[in-house]
Amino acid sequence: MLMSGKYLLDTNIIIALFADEAIVKDNLAQASEVFISHSQIPE
């Protein structure tokens, strides 16, 4: 399966990033673009 390299982050992934989870950071490091929804910013 070919992936585009673009990610839209949900709340759980953002929390995992703040928790410094290595698997999440490693996967996002390979992304070409990362987006967050404006509804996640205030959370």
Secondary structure, 3 states (H helix, E strand, C coil): CCCCCEEEECHHHHHHHHCCCHHHHHHHHCCCEEEECCCCCCC
